[in-house]
């Protein structure tokens, strides 16, 4: 559970270029993560940010995580640093 209302996430991801950005970012990360696996590296940190850290970056991080979870051998944990820091 992200703490982000589904409508907010839908709004963010419906903005022009948002879905394309997430898909392109995931496509760029796929060979990097495969390389990590070949080198027996067990952790990679991927950070996303935006001005407030409570809407755009949360929605994008969750969508990116959903895509990366579909890669073989990849487990994803998401932490939203700024959620709850009002």
C-alpha positions, 0 to 999 in steps of 0.5 A: 500500500503506497498511501497514494490515492488511486485517483492521484496515481491515475492522474499522474500516470495519465499526464503526457509522457508519464507512461512513456517515461516509466516504460523507457526507464524500465527498459533501460534498467532491464539490462543493468539489472541483468548485468547485476545478476550475472555479477552476483550482485544482490542489491541495486538502489534506484531512486526517483524524486520530484518536488514534493515526493508525495505524488509524482515520484510515488506514482512513478516508483510504484509503476516502475516497481510493478514492471521490474517485478516482472523481470526474472529473478528481480525482487523489488522493495519500494520505500517512499521517503517523504510520505507521511512527512507533513 
